[in-house]
Each structure stands twice: as C-alpha cells, then as structure tokens.
Amino acid sequence: MTTTNRITKKNLVSLIETLNQETGSPVTYFTTNLDDTRTIAIGHFHLDIAYGGYSLVRTVSTGGAVTDRHIYGRYTAKILYSLIHAFLEGYRFNKEQAQQEAA
C-alpha cells in the first residue's frame, strides 16, 4: 500500500498484527485461562486512539500499563502507518544482519 492512499484504523491494526507476529510478541491483548479469567499479555503492541491522534503502545504489565517508547507521540493515521513500517523494516534489517553474522 502506498502512503498516498487513505490510511484507516483497519490498516493500522493490520500492520500492528504483522508487527506482533514478526517480533514474536503476543498477538492478542489477553489470554483466557482455564478458569475463564483473563491475563493481559505483556509485550503486546496495540493501537491507542485519543485526542484526535493515533499512537503505537506496548503493554508492560499485567495491570495493563503501556509505554510508547518505541514510537513516541500521537500522529495522524498516515504518519503512524509510515513510522510503524519504518520500525518494522529496521527490525527486519537488524534480524537479517544478526543471522548473517551468525553464519
């Protein structure tokens, strides 16, 4: 998808799902235990929407606390989509470099 197209919440959520999968992060916000209680998944990336902007956040505690230190701030959907893409490409590059050095 080019960034000249309209970026929607659905596009952002889909890209964040890819980010979770590729980084080995939990793909869902919580897991349901055998006793039907839920446990929040630490490390899960997800979308935060507030104040007219979007932010990429990551869960850091079982209490649901989050951090946005990976991509700090609130952005339009289009800008955040580009930033997440850049973050993901950097992750892929780093992973590839590590594999080459290990070989």
C-alpha positions as CSV (number, residue, x, y, z in Angstrom):
1,M,0.0,0.0,0.0
2,T,1.4,3.4,-0.9
3,T,1.1,6.3,1.6
4,T,-0.9,8.3,-1.0
5,N,-3.9,6.1,-0.1
6,R,-6.2,6.9,2.8
7,I,-4.9,5.0,5.9
8,T,-7.7,3.8,8.2
9,K,-7.8,2.3,11.7
10,K,-8.2,-1.1,10.0
11,N,-4.9,-0.6,8.1
12,L,-3.1,0.3,11.3
13,V,-4.5,-2.6,13.2
14,S,-3.5,-5.0,10.4
15,L,0.1,-3.6,10.3
16,I,0.4,-3.9,14.1
17,E,-0.8,-7.5,13.9
18,T,2.1,-8.1,11.5
19,L,4.5,-6.3,13.9
20,N,3.4,-8.6,16.8
21,Q,3.8,-11.7,14.7
22,E,7.2,-10.8,13.3
23,T,8.7,-9.7,16.6
24,G,7.4,-12.7,18.4
25,S,5.2,-10.5,20.6
26,P,1.8,-11.8,21.9
27,V,-0.7,-11.4,19.1
28,T,-3.7,-10.8,21.4
29,Y,-4.1,-8.3,24.3
30,F,-5.0,-11.0,26.7
31,T,-5.3,-14.8,27.1
32,T,-8.2,-16.6,28.7
33,N,-7.2,-19.1,31.3
34,L,-8.8,-22.5,32.1
35,D,-10.8,-20.9,34.9
36,D,-12.2,-18.2,32.5
37,T,-10.1,-15.5,34.0
38,R,-8.0,-13.3,31.6
39,T,-4.3,-12.5,31.8
40,I,-3.0,-9.4,30.0
41,A,-0.2,-10.3,27.6
42,I,3.0,-8.3,28.4
43,G,4.8,-7.2,25.2
44,H,1.7,-6.9,23.0
45,F,1.8,-4.0,20.6
46,H,-1.6,-2.3,20.0
47,L,-3.2,0.9,18.8
48,D,-4.1,3.7,21.2
49,I,-6.5,6.4,20.0
50,A,-7.0,9.6,21.9
51,Y,-7.1,13.4,21.4
52,G,-7.6,13.0,17.7
53,G,-4.4,11.0,17.1
54,Y,-3.0,7.5,17.0
55,S,-0.2,6.0,19.0
56,L,1.6,2.7,19.0
57,V,1.8,1.4,22.5
58,R,3.1,-1.8,24.1
59,T,1.8,-3.5,27.2
60,V,4.4,-3.6,30.0
61,S,2.5,-5.1,33.0
62,T,-0.3,-7.5,33.8
63,G,-2.2,-4.5,35.1
64,G,-2.4,-3.1,31.6
65,A,0.2,-0.3,31.8
66,V,1.6,0.7,28.4
67,T,4.6,2.5,27.0
68,D,5.0,4.4,23.8
69,R,8.8,4.4,23.9
70,H,9.1,2.6,20.5
71,I,7.4,5.4,18.6
72,Y,6.8,8.3,20.9
73,G,3.8,10.6,20.5
74,R,0.4,10.8,18.7
75,Y,0.2,11.1,14.9
76,T,-2.3,11.1,12.1
77,A,-3.1,7.6,10.8
78,K,-1.0,8.1,7.7
79,I,2.1,9.2,9.6
80,L,1.9,6.5,12.2
81,Y,1.5,3.9,9.4
82,S,4.7,5.1,7.8
83,L,6.5,5.1,11.2
84,I,5.4,1.6,12.1
85,H,6.6,0.5,8.6
86,A,10.0,2.1,9.2
87,F,10.2,0.4,12.7
88,L,9.3,-3.0,11.2
89,E,11.8,-2.6,8.3
90,G,14.5,-1.7,10.9
91,Y,13.6,-4.8,12.9
92,R,13.8,-7.0,9.8
93,F,17.2,-5.5,8.8
94,N,18.6,-6.0,12.3
95,K,17.4,-9.6,12.3
96,E,18.9,-10.3,8.9
97,Q,22.2,-8.7,9.9
98,A,22.3,-10.9,13.1
99,Q,21.6,-14.0,11.0
100,Q,24.4,-13.2,8.6
101,E,26.9,-12.6,11.4
102,A,25.9,-15.9,13.0
103,A,26.5,-17.8,9.7
